[in-house]
Amino acid sequence: MGKRLLSILQYIIFLGGGLYLVWWQLSSMSPEEEREFRYAFTHANYWLIIPVIIMAIASHVSRSMRWKLLMEPLGYDPALKNVFAVTMIGYLANSAVPRLGEILKCTFLARYEHLKTDKLVGTILVERAFDFICYLIFIAFTVLIQLGVVGNFVKKELIKSNRGFPLWGKIAVLAAVIIAIIYGIRLLRKKYPQNNIIVKVNSFIKGMGDGFIAIKNLKNRRLFIVNTIFIWSMYLLQIYVGFSAMKGTAGLGTGAACSVLALATLAMIVTPGGIGSFPIFVMKTLTLYGITNAMGKAFGWLIWGVSTGIIVVVGLICLLVLLYVFKIKPHAHNESHSREDIFTE
């Protein structure tokens, strides 16, 4: 009961923070920013949103194919339509309650394909660990191709705000703090191995290692990598094409799209479904490229709205189709599975 209450409080805090950020963003705009914000939306080229929607759905299909590949070593071969349906249902659930979607989609797929839920959860952990590493690689790539932009940002934020403390001193302090944190975590892992937080950290690190071992042993490893590259390419192209939908962002290139994707991905972690935080992170990123706050905020709302709209609409359609159209596979030992069992099991 205590853990459930803690999870509920956690969700309320993060969702409340997201809603506050929404209110703060809209209420803190000056009259001039409000005019620019409305202008951005009223003069947007919404025809360009169509390819963005197609690319978003294509990325979801590719993610479903990649998850299916992770099930092959277990001897599972579920129908792709079912994998895609439960994937979208999972996204829909996650936009409301974090992590609920992972459990729900495994439960749905296990029922429809007569698979073991715990083994499916294992494939999700492998996938998440791999995605985390991919995200770190993408951040490094983004910084590498834009050293000039990053350098100017560091000069503005650190040198401009320098109040008698040298830049090298700030860097040294930051490095010392990072080293201290790493050393502290290693020390705590050895001293308190049974602590819940330490157990979770160890489990996460072990999960990443197991994830790479599992991927290394995949029969279709190359196809798994191709799908991963395709997924991230679709994410990036959605933002790049989305730039052209608004006059204020139409001139931005691939570098800016990489930066927006890197920060927007982080925003999706900060608050449920990125509510509130997504437009702020996008706005702050685009200021590095000379885009005004109002225009950056408008673009952030546009991309977040399209992404969330797809998840809500397609997720609900998949839920209805899965319940009333797709049939549960016949099972040799138990042929009488009702759709209501999904919610009661």
C-alpha atoms as a printed R data frame, in Angstrom:
    type eleno elety resid chain resno       x       y       z
1   ATOM     1    CA   MET     A     1   0.000   0.000   0.000
2   ATOM     2    CA   GLY     A     2   2.882   2.333   0.865
3   ATOM     3    CA   LYS     A     3   4.553   1.814  -2.512
4   ATOM     4    CA   ARG     A     4   1.271   2.406  -4.333
5   ATOM     5    CA   LEU     A     5   0.670   5.629  -2.391
6   ATOM     6    CA   LEU     A     6   4.215   6.778  -3.158
7   ATOM     7    CA   SER     A     7   3.679   6.086  -6.877
8   ATOM     8    CA   ILE     A     8   0.413   8.048  -6.843
9   ATOM     9    CA   LEU     A     9   2.063  10.985  -5.055
10  ATOM    10    CA   GLN     A    10   4.959  10.863  -7.520
11  ATOM    11    CA   TYR     A    11   2.570  10.977 -10.447
12  ATOM    12    CA   ILE     A    12   0.531  13.840  -8.935
13  ATOM    13    CA   ILE     A    13   3.697  15.865  -8.305
14  ATOM    14    CA   PHE     A    14   5.074  15.416 -11.835
15  ATOM    15    CA   LEU     A    15   1.701  15.908 -13.518
16  ATOM    16    CA   GLY     A    16   1.021  18.933 -11.328
17  ATOM    17    CA   GLY     A    17   4.428  20.309 -12.274
18  ATOM    18    CA   GLY     A    18   3.631  19.812 -15.947
19  ATOM    19    CA   LEU     A    19   0.256  21.557 -15.660
20  ATOM    20    CA   TYR     A    20   1.898  24.421 -13.769
21  ATOM    21    CA   LEU     A    21   4.440  24.794 -16.566
22  ATOM    22    CA   VAL     A    22   1.568  24.969 -19.092
23  ATOM    23    CA   TRP     A    23  -0.135  27.735 -17.074
24  ATOM    24    CA   TRP     A    24   3.164  29.550 -16.503
25  ATOM    25    CA   GLN     A    25   4.104  29.501 -20.188
26  ATOM    26    CA   LEU     A    26   0.764  30.878 -21.360
27  ATOM    27    CA   SER     A    27   0.342  33.457 -18.583
28  ATOM    28    CA   SER     A    28   3.893  34.823 -18.625
29  ATOM    29    CA   MET     A    29   3.806  35.968 -22.255
30  ATOM    30    CA   SER     A    30   3.797  39.684 -22.923
31  ATOM    31    CA   PRO     A    31   1.124  41.133 -25.267
32  ATOM    32    CA   GLU     A    32   3.718  41.223 -28.068
33  ATOM    33    CA   GLU     A    33   4.679  37.579 -27.468
34  ATOM    34    CA   GLU     A    34   0.987  36.582 -27.458
35  ATOM    35    CA   ARG     A    35   0.523  38.234 -30.861
36  ATOM    36    CA   GLU     A    36   3.604  36.449 -32.222
37  ATOM    37    CA   PHE     A    37   2.423  33.155 -30.709
38  ATOM    38    CA   ARG     A    38  -1.028  33.438 -32.326
39  ATOM    39    CA   TYR     A    39   0.502  34.583 -35.613
40  ATOM    40    CA   ALA     A    40   2.750  31.489 -35.691
41  ATOM    41    CA   PHE     A    41  -0.257  29.174 -35.413
42  ATOM    42    CA   THR     A    42  -2.647  31.070 -37.697
43  ATOM    43    CA   HIS     A    43  -0.058  31.303 -40.485
44  ATOM    44    CA   ALA     A    44   1.379  27.791 -40.141
45  ATOM    45    CA   ASN     A    45   1.403  25.494 -43.166
46  ATOM    46    CA   TYR     A    46  -0.639  22.617 -41.784
47  ATOM    47    CA   TRP     A    47  -0.255  20.586 -44.996
48  ATOM    48    CA   LEU     A    48   3.310  19.881 -43.884
49  ATOM    49    CA   ILE     A    49   1.930  18.252 -40.746
50  ATOM    50    CA   ILE     A    50   0.678  15.352 -42.904
51  ATOM    51    CA   PRO     A    51   4.207  13.982 -43.634
52  ATOM    52    CA   VAL     A    52   5.059  14.534 -39.957
53  ATOM    53    CA   ILE     A    53   2.095  12.331 -38.980
54  ATOM    54    CA   ILE     A    54   3.120   9.666 -41.520
55  ATOM    55    CA   MET     A    55   6.700   9.640 -40.194
56  ATOM    56    CA   ALA     A    56   5.489   9.423 -36.591
57  ATOM    57    CA   ILE     A    57   3.301   6.411 -37.345
58  ATOM    58    CA   ALA     A    58   6.133   4.831 -39.372
59  ATOM    59    CA   SER     A    59   8.432   5.168 -36.341
60  ATOM    60    CA   HIS     A    60   5.826   3.448 -34.152
61  ATOM    61    CA   VAL     A    61   5.513   0.588 -36.653
62  ATOM    62    CA   SER     A    62   9.297   0.236 -36.792
63  ATOM    63    CA   ARG     A    63   9.483   0.190 -32.990
64  ATOM    64    CA   SER     A    64   6.877  -2.587 -32.974
65  ATOM    65    CA   MET     A    65   8.965  -4.578 -35.487
66  ATOM    66    CA   ARG     A    66  12.058  -4.072 -33.348
67  ATOM    67    CA   TRP     A    67  10.260  -5.281 -30.213
68  ATOM    68    CA   LYS     A    68   9.086  -8.347 -32.173
69  ATOM    69    CA   LEU     A    69  12.727  -9.116 -33.012
70  ATOM    70    CA   LEU     A    70  13.578  -9.124 -29.306
71  ATOM    71    CA   MET     A    71  10.974 -11.839 -28.762
72  ATOM    72    CA   GLU     A    72  12.501 -14.225 -31.318
73  ATOM    73    CA   PRO     A    73  15.148 -15.690 -28.945
74  ATOM    74    CA   LEU     A    74  12.264 -16.606 -26.609
75  ATOM    75    CA   GLY     A    75  10.601 -18.587 -29.388
76  ATOM    76    CA   TYR     A    76   7.779 -16.043 -29.696
77  ATOM    77    CA   ASP     A    77   6.381 -14.993 -33.066
78  ATOM    78    CA   PRO     A    78   3.383 -12.707 -32.389
79  ATOM    79    CA   ALA     A    79   1.406 -11.062 -35.205
80  ATOM    80    CA   LEU     A    80   2.821  -7.631 -36.059
81  ATOM    81    CA   LYS     A    81  -0.682  -6.100 -36.006
82  ATOM    82    CA   ASN     A    82  -1.068  -7.169 -32.373
83  ATOM    83    CA   VAL     A    83   2.405  -5.906 -31.436
84  ATOM    84    CA   PHE     A    84   1.682  -2.521 -33.051
85  ATOM    85    CA   ALA     A    85  -1.741  -2.284 -31.387
86  ATOM    86    CA   VAL     A    86  -0.414  -2.964 -27.889
87  ATOM    87    CA   THR     A    87   2.538  -0.619 -28.499
88  ATOM    88    CA   MET     A    88   0.162   2.279 -29.229
89  ATOM    89    CA   ILE     A    89  -2.035   1.323 -26.262
90  ATOM    90    CA   GLY     A    90   1.123   1.431 -24.141
91  ATOM    91    CA   TYR     A    91   1.959   4.931 -25.363
92  ATOM    92    CA   LEU     A    92  -1.605   6.020 -24.614
93  ATOM    93    CA   ALA     A    93  -1.419   4.658 -21.068
94  ATOM    94    CA   ASN     A    94   2.033   6.178 -20.453
95  ATOM    95    CA   SER     A    95   0.749   9.629 -21.417
96  ATOM    96    CA   ALA     A    96  -1.655   9.362 -18.470
97  ATOM    97    CA   VAL     A    97   0.246   7.261 -15.932
98  ATOM    98    CA   PRO     A    98   4.034   6.779 -16.340
99  ATOM    99    CA   ARG     A    99   5.186   3.140 -16.725
100 ATOM   100    CA   LEU     A   100   1.608   1.835 -16.774
101 ATOM   101    CA   GLY     A   101   1.876   1.418 -20.544
102 ATOM   102    CA   GLU     A   102   4.784  -1.028 -20.293
103 ATOM   103    CA   ILE     A   103   2.795  -3.331 -18.005
104 ATOM   104    CA   LEU     A   104  -0.429  -2.933 -19.972
105 ATOM   105    CA   LYS     A   105   1.029  -3.717 -23.388
106 ATOM   106    CA   CYS     A   106   2.795  -6.818 -22.063
107 ATOM   107    CA   THR     A   107  -0.449  -7.986 -20.441
108 ATOM   108    CA   PHE     A   108  -2.470  -7.420 -23.626
109 ATOM   109    CA   LEU     A   109   0.050  -9.142 -25.878
110 ATOM   110    CA   ALA     A   110   0.477 -12.055 -23.465
111 ATOM   111    CA   ARG     A   111  -3.287 -12.628 -23.473
112 ATOM   112    CA   TYR     A   112  -3.775 -12.353 -27.232
113 ATOM   113    CA   GLU     A   113  -0.733 -14.422 -28.171
114 ATOM   114    CA   HIS     A   114  -0.628 -16.787 -25.161
115 ATOM   115    CA   LEU     A   115   2.840 -15.621 -24.089
116 ATOM   116    CA   LYS     A   116   4.423 -15.220 -20.662
117 ATOM   117    CA   THR     A   117   4.069 -11.671 -19.301
118 ATOM   118    CA   ASP     A   118   7.266 -11.762 -17.218
119 ATOM   119    CA   LYS     A   119   9.369 -12.682 -20.266
120 ATOM   120    CA   LEU     A   120   7.789  -9.862 -22.281
121 ATOM   121    CA   VAL     A   121   8.629  -7.419 -19.491
122 ATOM   122    CA   GLY     A   122  12.215  -8.641 -19.801
123 ATOM   123    CA   THR     A   123  12.294  -7.665 -23.488
124 ATOM   124    CA   ILE     A   124  10.966  -4.202 -22.550
125 ATOM   125    CA   LEU     A   125  13.824  -3.736 -20.069
126 ATOM   126    CA   VAL     A   126  16.322  -4.755 -22.749
127 ATOM   127    CA   GLU     A   127  14.766  -2.304 -25.208
128 ATOM   128    CA   ARG     A   128  14.771   0.575 -22.698
129 ATOM   129    CA   ALA     A   129  18.394  -0.030 -21.737
130 ATOM   130    CA   PHE     A   130  19.423  -0.022 -25.404
131 ATOM   131    CA   ASP     A   131  17.398   3.150 -26.085
132 ATOM   132    CA   PHE     A   132  19.116   4.898 -23.180
133 ATOM   133    CA   ILE     A   133  22.545   4.167 -24.662
134 ATOM   134    CA   CYS     A   134  21.299   5.306 -28.092
135 ATOM   135    CA   TYR     A   135  20.113   8.554 -26.520
136 ATOM   136    CA   LEU     A   136  23.537   9.204 -24.971
137 ATOM   137    CA   ILE     A   137  25.193   8.494 -28.326
138 ATOM   138    CA   PHE     A   138  22.769  10.874 -30.051
139 ATOM   139    CA   ILE     A   139  23.559  13.646 -27.537
140 ATOM   140    CA   ALA     A   140  27.290  13.150 -28.149
141 ATOM   141    CA   PHE     A   141  26.683  13.253 -31.920
142 ATOM   142    CA   THR     A   142  24.617  16.448 -31.576
143 ATOM   143    CA   VAL     A   143  27.359  18.174 -29.587
144 ATOM   144    CA   LEU     A   144  30.056  16.965 -31.996
145 ATOM   145    CA   ILE     A   145  28.396  18.373 -35.143
146 ATOM   146    CA   GLN     A   146  27.669  21.701 -33.431
147 ATOM   147    CA   LEU     A   147  30.777  22.543 -31.456
148 ATOM   148    CA   GLY     A   148  30.452  26.178 -32.490
149 ATOM   149    CA   VAL     A   149  26.908  26.537 -31.169
150 ATOM   150    CA   VAL     A   150  27.745  24.692 -27.959
151 ATOM   151    CA   GLY     A   151  30.892  26.775 -27.500
152 ATOM   152    CA   ASN     A   152  28.981  30.041 -27.897
153 ATOM   153    CA   PHE     A   153  26.354  28.855 -25.417
154 ATOM   154    CA   VAL     A   154  29.039  28.001 -22.852
155 ATOM   155    CA   LYS     A   155  30.646  31.417 -23.308
156 ATOM   156    CA   LYS     A   156  27.329  33.221 -22.877
157 ATOM   157    CA   GLU     A   157  26.160  31.268 -19.846
158 ATOM   158    CA   LEU     A   158  29.476  30.898 -18.034
159 ATOM   159    CA   ILE     A   159  31.712  33.796 -19.071
160 ATOM   160    CA   LYS     A   160  28.943  36.397 -19.232
161 ATOM   161    CA   SER     A   161  27.765  35.478 -15.734
162 ATOM   162    CA   ASN     A   162  31.354  35.326 -14.438
163 ATOM   163    CA   ARG     A   163  31.504  37.301 -11.180
164 ATOM   164    CA   GLY     A   164  35.130  37.142 -10.236
165 ATOM   165    CA   PHE     A   165  35.288  33.342 -10.421
166 ATOM   166    CA   PRO     A   166  37.357  32.196 -13.460
167 ATOM   167    CA   LEU     A   167  35.897  29.893 -16.072
168 ATOM   168    CA   TRP     A   168  38.563  27.241 -15.511
169 ATOM   169    CA   GLY     A   169  37.609  27.240 -11.826
170 ATOM   170    CA   LYS     A   170  33.947  26.545 -12.642
171 ATOM   171    CA   ILE     A   171  34.943  23.698 -14.945
172 ATOM   172    CA   ALA     A   172  37.241  22.260 -12.273
173 ATOM   173    CA   VAL     A   173  34.455  22.428  -9.657
174 ATOM   174    CA   LEU     A   174  32.001  20.755 -12.043
175 ATOM   175    CA   ALA     A   175  34.512  17.975 -12.798
176 ATOM   176    CA   ALA     A   176  35.182  17.504  -9.071
177 ATOM   177    CA   VAL     A   177  31.440  17.235  -8.347
178 ATOM   178    CA   ILE     A   178  30.965  14.618 -11.099
179 ATOM   179    CA   ILE     A   179  33.930  12.564  -9.837
180 ATOM   180    CA   ALA     A   180  32.636  12.824  -6.246
181 ATOM   181    CA   ILE     A   181  29.172  11.632  -7.318
182 ATOM   182    CA   ILE     A   182  30.605   8.646  -9.217
183 ATOM   183    CA   TYR     A   183  32.880   7.732  -6.297
184 ATOM   184    CA   GLY     A   184  29.998   8.195  -3.824
185 ATOM   185    CA   ILE     A   185  27.716   5.898  -5.834
186 ATOM   186    CA   ARG     A   186  30.411   3.203  -6.008
187 ATOM   187    CA   LEU     A   187  31.012   3.483  -2.257
188 ATOM   188    CA   LEU     A   188  27.300   3.286  -1.433
189 ATOM   189    CA   ARG     A   189  26.846   0.267  -3.719
190 ATOM   190    CA   LYS     A   190  29.513  -1.605  -1.749
191 ATOM   191    CA   LYS     A   191  28.425  -0.465   1.731
192 ATOM   192    CA   TYR     A   192  24.637  -0.759   1.373
193 ATOM   193    CA   PRO     A   193  24.011  -3.465  -1.256
194 ATOM   194    CA   GLN     A   194  20.530  -4.239   0.154
195 ATOM   195    CA   ASN     A   195  19.243  -0.650   0.056
196 ATOM   196    CA   ASN     A   196  16.209  -0.265  -2.271
197 ATOM   197    CA   ILE     A   197  17.752   2.614  -4.235
198 ATOM   198    CA   ILE     A   198  21.091   0.799  -4.568
199 ATOM   199    CA   VAL     A   199  19.279  -2.357  -5.678
200 ATOM   200    CA   LYS     A   200  17.469  -0.355  -8.377
201 ATOM   201    CA   VAL     A   201  20.738   1.260  -9.560
202 ATOM   202    CA   ASN     A   202  22.459  -2.145  -9.694
203 ATOM   203    CA   SER     A   203  19.471  -3.601 -11.516
204 ATOM   204    CA   PHE     A   204  19.559  -0.770 -14.070
205 ATOM   205    CA   ILE     A   205  23.297  -1.211 -14.710
206 ATOM   206    CA   LYS     A   206  22.880  -4.988 -14.971
207 ATOM   207    CA   GLY     A   207  19.889  -4.471 -17.273
208 ATOM   208    CA   MET     A   208  21.997  -2.405 -19.681
209 ATOM   209    CA   GLY     A   209  24.661  -5.105 -19.744
210 ATOM   210    CA   ASP     A   210  22.108  -7.863 -20.266
211 ATOM   211    CA   GLY     A   211  20.470  -5.761 -22.958
212 ATOM   212    CA   PHE     A   212  23.612  -5.600 -25.061
213 ATOM   213    CA   ILE     A   213  24.278  -9.302 -24.584
214 ATOM   214    CA   ALA     A   214  20.722 -10.093 -25.721
215 ATOM   215    CA   ILE     A   215  21.048  -7.835 -28.769
216 ATOM   216    CA   LYS     A   216  24.447  -9.335 -29.589
217 ATOM   217    CA   ASN     A   217  22.867 -12.796 -29.625
218 ATOM   218    CA   LEU     A   218  19.937 -11.816 -31.856
219 ATOM   219    CA   LYS     A   219  19.596 -13.764 -35.100
220 ATOM   220    CA   ASN     A   220  18.483 -10.625 -36.964
221 ATOM   221    CA   ARG     A   221  20.873  -8.217 -35.245
222 ATOM   222    CA   ARG     A   222  21.384  -6.212 -38.425
223 ATOM   223    CA   LEU     A   223  17.628  -5.717 -38.861
224 ATOM   224    CA   PHE     A   224  17.399  -4.628 -35.221
225 ATOM   225    CA   ILE     A   225  20.066  -1.943 -35.807
226 ATOM   226    CA   VAL     A   226  18.395  -0.844 -39.069
227 ATOM   227    CA   ASN     A   227  15.076  -0.389 -37.252
228 ATOM   228    CA   THR     A   228  16.805   1.583 -34.491
229 ATOM   229    CA   ILE     A   229  18.418   3.938 -37.010
230 ATOM   230    CA   PHE     A   230  15.102   4.277 -38.850
231 ATOM   231    CA   ILE     A   231  13.237   5.144 -35.628
232 ATOM   232    CA   TRP     A   232  15.664   7.920 -34.679
233 ATOM   233    CA   SER     A   233  15.757   9.160 -38.295
234 ATOM   234    CA   MET     A   234  11.968   9.493 -38.278
235 ATOM   235    CA   TYR     A   235  12.090  11.379 -34.976
236 ATOM   236    CA   LEU     A   236  14.647  13.759 -36.441
237 ATOM   237    CA   LEU     A   237  12.816  14.233 -39.760
238 ATOM   238    CA   GLN     A   238   9.568  15.053 -37.955
239 ATOM   239    CA   ILE     A   239  11.243  18.057 -36.360
240 ATOM   240    CA   TYR     A   240  13.160  19.018 -39.510
241 ATOM   241    CA   VAL     A   241  10.021  18.975 -41.688
242 ATOM   242    CA   GLY     A   242   8.053  20.606 -38.862
243 ATOM   243    CA   PHE     A   243  10.431  23.601 -39.013
244 ATOM   244    CA   SER     A   244   9.110  24.392 -42.492
245 ATOM   245    CA   ALA     A   245   5.517  24.475 -41.228
246 ATOM   246    CA   MET     A   246   6.169  27.791 -39.445
247 ATOM   247    CA   LYS     A   247   7.650  30.896 -41.041
248 ATOM   248    CA   GLY     A   248   9.739  31.737 -37.984
249 ATOM   249    CA   THR     A   249  11.519  28.372 -37.970
250 ATOM   250    CA   ALA     A   250  11.555  27.591 -41.704
251 ATOM   251    CA   GLY     A   251  15.261  28.386 -42.126
252 ATOM   252    CA   LEU     A   252  16.531  26.026 -39.436
253 ATOM   253    CA   GLY     A   253  18.622  23.036 -40.466
254 ATOM   254    CA   THR     A   254  19.588  19.550 -39.342
255 ATOM   255    CA   GLY     A   255  21.784  20.762 -36.501
256 ATOM   256    CA   ALA     A   256  18.917  22.623 -34.870
257 ATOM   257    CA   ALA     A   257  16.660  19.584 -35.357
258 ATOM   258    CA   CYS     A   258  19.227  17.396 -33.552
259 ATOM   259    CA   SER     A   259  19.383  19.833 -30.641
260 ATOM   260    CA   VAL     A   260  15.592  20.028 -30.362
261 ATOM   261    CA   LEU     A   261  15.270  16.233 -30.458
262 ATOM   262    CA   ALA     A   262  17.918  15.794 -27.748
263 ATOM   263    CA   LEU     A   263  16.208  18.218 -25.352
264 ATOM   264    CA   ALA     A   264  12.644  17.238 -26.303
265 ATOM   265    CA   THR     A   265  13.423  13.593 -25.478
266 ATOM   266    CA   LEU     A   266  14.543  14.698 -22.023
267 ATOM   267    CA   ALA     A   267  11.306  16.687 -21.622
268 ATOM   268    CA   MET     A   268   9.281  13.511 -22.224
269 ATOM   269    CA   ILE     A   269  11.013  12.032 -19.180
270 ATOM   270    CA   VAL     A   270  10.612  15.064 -16.911
271 ATOM   271    CA   THR     A   271   6.785  15.224 -17.015
272 ATOM   272    CA   PRO     A   272   4.155  12.650 -18.136
273 ATOM   273    CA   GLY     A   273   4.024  12.764 -21.930
274 ATOM   274    CA   GLY     A   274   6.163  15.929 -21.878
275 ATOM   275    CA   ILE     A   275   3.178  18.056 -20.815
276 ATOM   276    CA   GLY     A   276   4.363  21.574 -20.041
277 ATOM   277    CA   SER     A   277   8.074  20.781 -20.194
278 ATOM   278    CA   PHE     A   278   8.221  19.924 -23.923
279 ATOM   279    CA   PRO     A   279   7.478  23.467 -25.249
280 ATOM   280    CA   ILE     A   280   9.850  25.022 -22.687
281 ATOM   281    CA   PHE     A   281  12.750  22.748 -23.606
282 ATOM   282    CA   VAL     A   282  12.131  23.368 -27.315
283 ATOM   283    CA   MET     A   283  11.866  27.125 -26.774
284 ATOM   284    CA   LYS     A   284  15.123  27.290 -24.787
285 ATOM   285    CA   THR     A   285  16.889  25.212 -27.439
286 ATOM   286    CA   LEU     A   286  15.715  27.349 -30.355
287 ATOM   287    CA   THR     A   287  16.908  30.574 -28.689
288 ATOM   288    CA   LEU     A   288  20.441  29.308 -29.434
289 ATOM   289    CA   TYR     A   289  19.553  29.661 -33.130
290 ATOM   290    CA   GLY     A   290  18.116  33.173 -32.899
291 ATOM   291    CA   ILE     A   291  14.451  32.152 -32.632
292 ATOM   292    CA   THR     A   292  12.279  34.309 -30.364
293 ATOM   293    CA   ASN     A   293  10.732  32.834 -27.222
294 ATOM   294    CA   ALA     A   294   7.188  33.146 -28.576
295 ATOM   295    CA   MET     A   295   8.057  31.452 -31.873
296 ATOM   296    CA   GLY     A   296  10.064  28.713 -30.160
297 ATOM   297    CA   LYS     A   297   7.212  28.118 -27.729
298 ATOM   298    CA   ALA     A   298   4.681  27.975 -30.565
299 ATOM   299    CA   PHE     A   299   6.799  25.410 -32.431
300 ATOM   300    CA   GLY     A   300   7.147  23.343 -29.267
301 ATOM   301    CA   TRP     A   301   3.373  23.333 -28.756
302 ATOM   302    CA   LEU     A   302   2.801  22.405 -32.403
303 ATOM   303    CA   ILE     A   303   5.138  19.378 -32.375
304 ATOM   304    CA   TRP     A   304   3.961  18.242 -28.941
305 ATOM   305    CA   GLY     A   305   0.315  18.610 -29.994
306 ATOM   306    CA   VAL     A   306   0.804  16.558 -33.161
307 ATOM   307    CA   SER     A   307   2.760  13.836 -31.339
308 ATOM   308    CA   THR     A   308   0.264  13.618 -28.476
309 ATOM   309    CA   GLY     A   309  -2.705  13.747 -30.838
310 ATOM   310    CA   ILE     A   310  -1.371  10.763 -32.804
311 ATOM   311    CA   ILE     A   311  -0.899   8.742 -29.616
312 ATOM   312    CA   VAL     A   312  -4.396   9.561 -28.331
313 ATOM   313    CA   VAL     A   313  -6.234   8.954 -31.619
314 ATOM   314    CA   VAL     A   314  -4.277   5.912 -32.837
315 ATOM   315    CA   GLY     A   315  -4.055   4.489 -29.306
316 ATOM   316    CA   LEU     A   316  -7.823   4.638 -28.823
317 ATOM   317    CA   ILE     A   317  -8.454   3.138 -32.270
318 ATOM   318    CA   CYS     A   318  -6.012   0.292 -31.515
319 ATOM   319    CA   LEU     A   319  -7.685  -0.336 -28.162
320 ATOM   320    CA   LEU     A   320 -11.125  -0.623 -29.781
321 ATOM   321    CA   VAL     A   321  -9.837  -2.736 -32.666
322 ATOM   322    CA   LEU     A   322  -7.945  -5.060 -30.335
323 ATOM   323    CA   LEU     A   323 -10.993  -5.574 -28.118
324 ATOM   324    CA   TYR     A   324 -13.668  -5.946 -30.793
325 ATOM   325    CA   VAL     A   325 -11.979  -6.869 -34.102
326 ATOM   326    CA   PHE     A   326  -8.755  -8.800 -33.557
327 ATOM   327    CA   LYS     A   327  -9.324 -12.283 -32.207
328 ATOM   328    CA   ILE     A   328  -7.390 -14.003 -29.448
329 ATOM   329    CA   LYS     A   329  -5.283 -16.796 -30.890
330 ATOM   330    CA   PRO     A   330  -6.715 -20.279 -30.221
331 ATOM   331    CA   HIS     A   331  -4.832 -22.130 -27.516
332 ATOM   332    CA   ALA     A   332  -4.437 -25.861 -27.367
333 ATOM   333    CA   HIS     A   333  -5.094 -26.040 -23.628
334 ATOM   334    CA   ASN     A   334  -7.620 -23.277 -23.210
335 ATOM   335    CA   GLU     A   335  -9.783 -22.121 -26.081
336 ATOM   336    CA   SER     A   336 -12.250 -20.033 -24.081
337 ATOM   337    CA   HIS     A   337 -10.561 -16.699 -23.422
338 ATOM   338    CA   SER     A   338 -12.880 -13.723 -23.100
339 ATOM   339    CA   ARG     A   339 -11.775 -10.168 -23.769
340 ATOM   340    CA   GLU     A   340 -12.859  -9.181 -20.278
341 ATOM   341    CA   ASP     A   341 -10.078 -11.406 -18.881
342 ATOM   342    CA   ILE     A   342  -7.561  -8.831 -20.034
343 ATOM   343    CA   PHE     A   343  -8.764  -6.394 -17.417
344 ATOM   344    CA   THR     A   344  -9.415  -8.930 -14.675
345 ATOM   345    CA   GLU     A   345  -6.241 -10.991 -14.919
